[in-house]
Amino acid sequence: MSARKRRQADREEQSFTPLPISEADKALFGAIAQADGTMATANDDGTLQIGRFTLTPTGLRVSRGATREEWEDVGKRLRSVGKAWVWLVADWMAYGQRQWKVTFEDASLLVGRSVKTLYNWSSIAQNVDISRRREKLDFSHHAEVAKLNPEDQTYWLTQADAKSRWSVSKLSQAIEAWLSGAPPTPSTEVDPYGAKNFNRNARRVARMVDRVGAGGQLNPKEIEKTLRNIEIARAWLEQAETMIRQGVDSED
């Protein structure tokens, strides 16, 4: 980075008012309630407090009397931040490229990642829109579908995000078999087009519809799960329509 760019970055940093940690935490990852109902709070020194655990820029401090529930809460937050961090850096890099034509070399000095890593992350972020990303899947799952068109990305991410979540390797094998037109084999995938998974979801939705139609009630968890099954079924039907129009037979 040139001396002029460094001076400009210093001026921008001095004039920038950072979002408080507590607000950024809620905005990015949500507030995870602990067993006693307390929330993560920001300390005056910029650290984050979760019960008797203090998250600092250089590590974790633990006060006497920490509970198992507090420890688990910290783990959940670290997992969320860890998975989200790659996406945040990827989108940050992609935006810098579009907005100011920032080079990967300059960005690598700011974020501490190699040029090659930033290039790969940025490419995936630009090809997989945020609306299609799945929170429960890893960044590597999304990397496997980045080369596909949006409709196919939605379909395969939906398949991987089903109840028996696919590994990255399983998703990669299924996509490669589908792209090559090879018949499914036990070593790749027994249900390459997801028809069996669609049938299972359709039956689950039908049972809930029958219950409501008979005057029954659904609890919040059942409603959430049913709406999720409807979303999965809708994505499959859209993919099936595309395949049928292209003359590709879906196997049941």
Secondary structure, 3 states (H helix, E strand, C coil): CCHHHHHHHHHHHHHCCCCCHHHHHHHHHCCCCCCCCCCCEECCCCCEEECCEEEECCEEEECCCCCHHHHHHHHHHHHHHHHHHHHHHHHHHHHHHHHHCCCHHHHHHHHCCCHHHHHHHHHHHHHCCHHHCCCCCCHHHHHHHCCCCHHHHHHHHHHHCCCCCCCHHHHHHHHHHHHHCCCCCCCCCCCCCCHHHHHHHHHHHHHHHHHHHCCCCCCHHHHHHHHHHHHHHHHHHHHHHHHHHCCCCCCC
